Every structure is written in structure tokens, then in C-alpha cells.
């Protein structure tokens, strides 16, 4: 994974374990939260509209990834 190697380059070795643990807490902690929110959205909006909303959110995230450029990564490393 690119994010793992980037984190290993940027984070000092003394706190790399804590940074990795925090990353995993946020990443894996979002799974049950997303499941609950998806269930609530399906109940309130209906199944088809909740899938449409999830697709639009995914598209927005993909568009937002355009901000992650080589220059931004180099700037974060320095």
C-alpha cells in the first residue's frame, strides 16, 4: 500500500507504532459507523436512494483525491 510506505517515510521511528495504531483505529473504526449510517439511510431514504447517495459520496471522494499530487507529497515529506 502506498499509504503505509509513505507513513513509514514521514513519521519518526520513535512514534511509528502509535501512528500506525491511530491510523488503524480510525480506518477500522469507520467500518461499524458506516454500517450503522448505511442502515439508517436505507431506513429513511429507501434502499435505492441510499445507494445513490453512497455512490455520490464515493465520487466526491475520488474527485477530492485529485488534491493528492506529487508536489503535495513532497511538501509533506519535507
C-alpha positions in Angstrom: 0.0 0.0 0.0 1.2 3.4 -0.9 -0.1 5.0 2.3 1.9 2.6 4.5 5.2 3.3 2.8 4.5 7.0 2.9 3.7 6.9 6.6 6.9 4.9 7.3 8.9 7.6 5.5 7.2 10.6 7.1 6.6 9.5 10.7 9.6 9.4 13.0 10.6 5.8 14.0 10.0 6.5 17.7 6.3 7.1 17.2 5.6 4.9 14.2 3.8 2.2 16.2 1.5 4.8 17.8 0.8 6.4 14.4 0.0 3.1 12.8 -2.3 2.2 15.7 -4.1 5.5 15.4 -4.4 5.0 11.6 -5.9 1.6 12.1 -8.3 2.8 14.8 -9.7 5.5 12.5 -9.8 3.3 9.4 -11.3 0.2 11.0 -13.4 2.1 13.4 -15.2 3.7 10.5 -16.5 0.4 9.3 -19.2 -0.2 12.0 -20.0 3.5 12.0 -20.6 3.4 8.2 -22.7 0.2 8.6 -25.0 1.9 11.1 -25.2 5.1 9.0 -25.9 3.0 5.9 -28.7 1.2 7.7 -30.2 4.4 8.9 -30.0 5.9 5.5 -31.7 2.8 4.0 -34.5 3.1 6.5 -35.0 6.8 6.0 -34.4 7.2 2.2 -35.1 3.8 0.9 -32.6 1.3 -0.4 -32.2 2.7 -3.9 -31.7 6.3 -2.8 -29.2 5.3 -0.1 -27.1 3.5 -2.7 -27.3 6.6 -4.9 -26.1 8.8 -2.0 -23.3 6.4 -1.3 -22.2 6.4 -4.9 -22.3 10.2 -5.0 -20.2 10.3 -1.8 -17.7 7.9 -3.3 -17.5 10.0 -6.5 -16.8 13.1 -4.4 -14.0 11.3 -2.6 -12.5 10.3 -5.9 -12.6 13.8 -7.2 -11.1 15.0 -3.9 -8.2 12.7 -4.4 -7.0 15.0 -7.2 -5.6 17.2 -4.5 -3.1 14.5 -3.6 -0.3 15.3 -6.0 3.4 14.6 -6.2 4.1 18.2 -5.0 1.8 17.8 -2.0 3.5 14.5 -1.1 7.0 16.0 -1.4 5.9 19.0 0.7 4.6 16.7 3.4 7.9 14.8 3.4 10.0 17.9 4.0 
